[in-house]
Amino acid sequence: MHGICFAFGKMIVFRLFSTIALLLIRVSPNAAHAKLKCQLGLGQESHTVGGNGTTGAVWPWQIYQSSPFNPPQLEISQNGDPLAEGLIFMTPSNFGATNSIKEAAPIIMTDQGQLVWNGPNKVVTNLRATTYQGAPILTYWSGVSSEGGNVGHGYGNITFVDDSYRTILTVCPKLDIVTPEGTQYPCQADFHESFLTDRDTLLVSASNATPADLSVIGGPKDGWIFDSLVFEIDPESEKILFRWSAIEHIPVSQTKLPLGSSGTKSVPFDYFHVNSIVNVGDSYLVNGRHTWTLQGETGGDFGPLPHQGRFVSQCLLSRSFFFFLFIDVFLRAFTIQRWQHYAMARNVTNSSFSVSYFNNANAAPDNGSHPSSGLELQLQLPPNKSTSPRLLQRLVDPSEMIYADSQGSTQFLPNGDVFLNYGQIAIMKEFGAGAPSGGVLKWTARLGQDNRVQNYRGFKQMWHATPDYPPSLVLRRGNGTVGCATGYVSWNGATDVTAWEIREKSGQGHLHKVGKIGYRGFETNFGVKGNCAQAVALAGKRVLGESNVACVS
């Protein structure tokens, strides 16, 4: 009898609890999912956009809850064809005195406009991925960009950053140069070039105010020029390994730039204007914007520089011998190179090589007659004056002819695409491989208004990094669900995060895992029920880093 009563009592208790549970479900059918929904809700890329981009205003910028950065909001169009792999490297800044961009900084983005890394807030050029002592790094120039009679030059240092974003080296070249205003800058590398060679040396440019006879071009006999200098430097010791001077080898008469009112001590004449230097084995290519020429050097001696007709291409090269090729050529009713930037050698053999440029074709004294383009020419070796260079590619967008007076770069990508950056005009484009008339335009991005925002060079490169600092997390009250808070997490510079594991706690409790949410972009948001939360960065199942513990007040 006692056993029957006990069993009956258990049945009553079970039914009582079942009834209570059923009533709770009927009263709130979503109650069983409310906490889960709160914890894993949202899961979106969460930046907002500031500014409206109207003429005269600051270009629209991105705004984040968990990071202080304000990179430009890219205006992107694309045709849907597959793009080359890689991230976009850029250094936007104001062009001129008008404030036209929210933040000047070295920036890495995806080709869909998602921020990856935002460097320090300052004017920078030549951000790119490379290797040093066998390890992947970033390098960039920063310093002072001059104005007045010294406009178009800079004085600064080159920063080496490893793949955890630690600064491993700051190279501050002391080059014993003279400035028109007499200022002595502590670091004297010019912003135009800072190229890390495959032998772990650094090529930099500089401009030295120098007395010169300008009577041959109608100027004073006791005039002044900017002498373009090239230095090869050991980054560790900052010892100068090699020096080259334009005026010691190239006469002022070769310039294409009008003298105008320059040529004085206060406003020297910038007759050559070096803007790119690269080594090819033991040889060098030095680009002279104001002479429309590419100089070649090996073995410590430059050759002479005769100039004939409308175009001269003086080219090399191999590791063991040196060529000059002097050509007077006119192809397809346009002069091949004018006011060009970023000369690079490609496909070098004993019988030929090609050279690529960003061909500005425009400058202050020579505007609007030819659109800027990406240009590749092939030249035969040994040189033959009777053989014209073969035009391999001339890349222009016929729907958007761009006339960029200054700056710019042309980069050939591993898949055959070509990446163009238009410098003074804040536009970048990716073209597919094509015939001399140019490949199919795949992608265009604008990051500022014409002639108001500049991007000295732009590159598309592979880069993988895990920062040595933790992800950043903030928690805000309210996310549209009663009782929930919204978390915003970002990790500046992280390239390999695939998901975030979310941990939370209430009161004085311990953190516990409540779910996982996919990586959605630079900043991902999510909902939590507790008062405090933490986000753990994952690459697959591997933990990359843990954020701070953030709480709502």
Buried (B, 14 or more C-beta within 10 A) or exposed (E): EEEEEEEEEEEEEEEEEEEEEEEEEEEEEEEEEBBEBBBBBBBEEBBEEEBEBEEEEBBBBBBBBBBEBBBBBBBBEBEEEEBBEBBBBBBBBBBEEEEBBBBBBBBBBBBEBBBBBBBEBBBBBBBBBBEBEEEBBBBBBBBBBBEEBBEBBBBBBBBBBBBEBEEBBEBBBEBEBBBBEEEEBEBBBBBBBBBBBEEEBBBBBBBBBBBBBBEEBEBEEEBBBBBBBBBBBEBEEBEBEBEBBBBEBBBBEBBBBBBEEBBBBEBBBBBBBBBBBBBBBBBBBBBBBBBBBBBBBBEEEBBEBEBEEEBBBBBBBBEEEBBBBBBEBEBEEBBBBBBBBBBBBEEBEEEEBBBBBBBBBBBEEBEEEBBBBBBBBBBBBEBEEEEBBBBBBBBBBEEEEBBBBBBBBBBBBEEEBBBBBBBBBBBBBBBBBBEEEBBEBBBBBBBBBBBBBBBBBBBBBEBEBBBEEBBBBBBEEEBEBEEBBBBBBBBBBBBBBEBBBBBBBEEEEEBEEBBEBEBBBBBBBBBBBBBBBBBBBBBEEEEBBBBBBBEBE
